[in-house]
Amino acid sequence: MDAQLLWGLILLGIALVIVGVEIFVPSAGVLGLTARVVAMAGGGRLYKYDTPWGVAGTGLVLFGGPVLARLGLRIFPQTTS
């Protein structure tokens, strides 16, 4: 497996974990912003490896992010700061 592909997948996985932590830890959006930056870096690595991998990573972020956000709101419908 190429290093670009491996790092892209690892970074997307890390972004997914950070979003999962964001559901349980109130951070005023800092974790969400960090997850976005890490996901963009992972997507960039995937595009650098091959365009179809980049498109797949972008689709995962664009569709998986809102699904996780909806799941988080379903778990904790009332959030307070």
N, C-alpha and C positions, 0 to 999 in steps of 0.2 A: 504494500500500500504506500502510495506517495505521501511525503511529509505534508504537502499542502492540503491534501484531502483529509489526512488524519487530524491535523490541527483545526481545520474547518469544522469537522464533526465534533471534536473535543470542545471547541469554543461554543458551538450551538448547544451542546449538552450542559456546559457550565451556565449558559444563559437560561436554560430551562430550569436548572436547579435554583438559580437566583430568583427567578419569577416565583417558584414554589415557596421559597423562603419569604418573599414579599407578602404572600398571602397571610402568613402567621406573625410576621414581625412588622410592626408599624415603623416605617422609616421616612415618612413624608415624601415618598417617591424616589429617594436616593437609590434604593435597590432596583427599582424599575428602570431608572435612567442607566444604571450600571449594566443591567441585563440588556438594554437596547444597544449600548456601545459594544458589549461583548458579542451580541448576535450580529451586529454589523461587521465586526472584525471576522467572525466565523464565515459569514456570507462572502466577504471579500476573498478570504482564503479559498472558499469553494469555487468562486468565479475564476480565481487565478489557476486553479487546477483544471477546470473544464466548465464550459458554459452550461450544459445541462445540469451539472451538480449545483452550480450557482443558482439556477432557476428553481431547482428543487428545494434548496436551502431557503431561498427567499419565500417560496410558497409556504414552507413550514413555519417560518416566522410570521408571515402575514395572516395565516389561518390558525396556527396553533396559539399565538399570543392572545387573540380575543377569546378563544375557547378556554384558555387558562384563566383569563380575567373573569369570564362568566362563572367558571367553577369556583373561583375565589369569592365572588359575590354571593353565590349560592350557599357556600359554607358559612360565610360571615356576612349576612345581609345588612347588619347595622354596624358600621365602623365609626369609631370616634378617635380624635387625635388627643 
